[in-house]
Amino acid sequence: MAVTQKPAPGSTFGDAVTVAAWRTVPSWYQVSGHDRMINPEAQRWMAQRIGARHTLELDAGHASLATRARDVAGLVDEATAELVLY
């Protein structure tokens, strides 16, 4: 992961958000049940706050994209299949 991750652009911390996309665009959420960077309860709250159509709970840590790639890809497939009809 260190090879592909890059620092966030400085504008990330200064640009004003004018419209939150999650308010109008359907959302899906994946919770990592053993995440020690972002508390799983906070993740569940965020999923609820955005009105996620589906929340996938994984028995995984913070790097779930790497350790549970098939499960995460399945969630992405589910979302894209539904959005094609949206």
Residue frames relative to the residue before (quaternion, step in Angstrom):
aa qw qx qy qz dx dy dz
M 1.0000 0.0000 0.0000 0.0000 0.00 0.00 0.00
A 0.6044 0.5829 -0.3641 0.4029 3.59 1.01 -0.69
V 0.6167 0.5580 -0.3465 0.4338 3.59 1.12 -0.59
T 0.7704 0.3791 -0.1970 0.4733 3.58 0.95 -0.82
Q 0.6354 0.5308 -0.3486 0.4393 3.61 1.09 -0.49
K 0.1028 -0.7858 0.6097 0.0164 3.51 -0.94 0.98
P 0.6066 -0.5433 0.4117 0.4090 3.60 -1.16 0.38
A 0.5170 -0.6178 0.4894 0.3339 3.55 -1.14 0.64
P 0.5341 -0.6128 0.4597 0.3576 3.61 -1.04 0.68
G 0.6200 -0.5743 0.3919 0.3637 3.57 -1.08 0.66
S 0.6057 0.5806 -0.3548 0.4126 3.58 1.09 -0.69
T 0.5015 0.6617 -0.4174 0.3693 3.58 1.20 -0.42
F 0.7552 0.4027 -0.2001 0.4769 3.54 0.99 -0.82
G 0.7362 0.4152 -0.2305 0.4822 3.58 1.25 -0.15
D 0.5958 0.5837 -0.3696 0.4095 3.58 1.13 -0.54
A 0.3824 -0.7157 0.5405 0.2222 3.56 -0.98 0.86
V 0.3333 -0.7042 0.5906 0.2105 3.55 -1.02 0.84
T 0.2029 -0.8077 0.5441 0.1020 3.56 -0.66 1.09
V 0.7846 0.0759 -0.0331 0.6145 3.58 1.14 -0.64
A 0.2939 -0.7379 0.5800 0.1809 3.59 -0.83 0.97
A 0.4161 -0.7490 0.4581 0.2367 3.58 -0.42 1.21
W 0.6275 0.5689 -0.3497 0.4005 3.60 1.00 -0.74
R 0.5703 0.5963 -0.3925 0.4065 3.60 1.18 -0.27
T 0.8038 0.2516 -0.1173 0.5262 3.61 1.12 -0.61
V 0.6939 0.4354 -0.2649 0.5087 3.59 1.20 -0.42
P 0.5092 -0.6436 0.4612 0.3373 3.64 -0.84 0.88
S 0.1361 -0.8097 0.5700 0.0318 3.56 -1.03 0.86
W 0.1656 -0.7240 0.6613 0.1053 3.52 -1.30 0.57
Y 0.1227 -0.8112 0.5701 0.0424 3.59 -1.10 0.59
Q 0.1691 -0.7646 0.6153 0.0904 3.54 -1.08 0.78
V 0.1835 -0.7813 0.5927 0.0677 3.56 -0.75 1.14
S 0.2267 -0.7408 0.6178 0.1347 3.57 -0.95 0.93
G 0.3656 -0.8041 0.4368 0.1700 3.54 -0.30 1.31
H 0.7569 0.3185 -0.1907 0.5379 3.59 1.22 -0.43
D 0.2935 0.7727 -0.5064 0.2458 3.56 1.21 0.50
R 0.1501 -0.7954 0.5821 0.0770 3.57 -0.85 0.99
M 0.5679 0.5527 -0.3906 0.4685 3.59 1.29 0.26
I 0.7681 0.0967 -0.0350 0.6320 3.56 0.98 -0.93
N 0.4512 -0.7180 0.4598 0.2635 3.56 -0.48 1.21
P 0.5178 -0.6628 0.4396 0.3152 3.63 -0.81 0.95
E 0.6161 0.5309 -0.3598 0.4572 3.62 1.04 -0.62
A 0.6310 0.5103 -0.3263 0.4848 3.59 1.06 -0.72
Q 0.6284 0.5278 -0.3365 0.4618 3.58 1.03 -0.74
R 0.6512 0.5061 -0.3169 0.4683 3.58 0.94 -0.86
W 0.6334 0.5263 -0.3249 0.4650 3.58 1.02 -0.81
M 0.6546 0.5079 -0.3149 0.4630 3.60 0.96 -0.88
A 0.6386 0.5220 -0.3282 0.4604 3.59 0.98 -0.82
Q 0.6575 0.4966 -0.3008 0.4802 3.56 0.99 -0.85
R 0.6531 0.5412 -0.3142 0.4265 3.58 0.92 -0.90
I 0.7271 0.4057 -0.2481 0.4952 3.59 0.97 -0.79
G 0.4361 -0.7115 0.4550 0.3106 3.59 1.26 -0.06
A 0.0690 0.8380 -0.5370 0.0676 3.56 0.99 0.83
R 0.4682 -0.6821 0.4902 0.2742 3.56 -0.90 0.95
H 0.7821 -0.0017 0.0216 0.6227 3.54 1.12 -0.71
T 0.1163 -0.7687 0.6256 0.0650 3.57 -1.00 0.84
L 0.1859 -0.7767 0.5974 0.0733 3.54 -0.75 1.13
E 0.1695 -0.7737 0.6050 0.0810 3.57 -0.76 1.07
L 0.0742 -0.8064 0.5866 0.0104 3.56 -0.77 1.06
D 0.4249 -0.6486 0.5733 0.2650 3.52 -1.20 0.69
A 0.4295 0.6925 -0.4374 0.3804 3.55 0.50 1.27
G 0.4789 -0.6347 0.5246 0.3043 3.52 -1.34 0.28
H 0.8144 -0.2940 0.2038 0.4569 3.54 -1.32 -0.33
A 0.7206 0.4317 -0.2449 0.4841 3.62 1.06 -0.68
S 0.1219 0.8471 -0.5092 0.0907 3.59 1.00 0.78
L 0.5735 0.5868 -0.3879 0.4197 3.60 1.12 -0.53
A 0.7078 0.4217 -0.2476 0.5098 3.58 1.12 -0.65
T 0.7602 0.4142 -0.2250 0.4471 3.58 0.83 -0.95
R 0.7794 0.2030 -0.1174 0.5811 3.60 1.17 -0.48
A 0.0446 0.8708 -0.4875 0.0452 3.54 1.07 0.87
R 0.6584 0.5172 -0.3269 0.4384 3.62 0.88 -0.84
D 0.6592 0.5051 -0.3078 0.4643 3.57 0.97 -0.85
V 0.6622 0.4906 -0.3036 0.4781 3.58 0.94 -0.88
A 0.6350 0.5204 -0.3273 0.4678 3.60 1.00 -0.80
G 0.6179 0.5440 -0.3385 0.4558 3.59 1.06 -0.70
L 0.6417 0.5081 -0.3173 0.4790 3.57 1.03 -0.77
V 0.6401 0.5088 -0.3166 0.4807 3.58 1.00 -0.82
D 0.6379 0.5225 -0.3247 0.4632 3.60 0.97 -0.82
E 0.6380 0.5283 -0.3169 0.4620 3.57 1.00 -0.88
A 0.6729 0.5026 -0.2914 0.4579 3.56 0.91 -0.95
T 0.6956 0.4708 -0.2943 0.4559 3.59 0.82 -0.92
A 0.6168 0.5380 -0.3549 0.4518 3.60 1.03 -0.68
E 0.6841 0.4684 -0.2885 0.4789 3.58 0.97 -0.81
L 0.6622 0.5181 -0.3162 0.4393 3.59 0.98 -0.77
V 0.5563 0.5853 -0.4002 0.4334 3.59 1.13 -0.50
L 0.7053 0.4373 -0.2532 0.4971 3.57 1.11 -0.70
Y 0.5332 0.6861 -0.3764 0.3214 3.58 1.25 -0.38
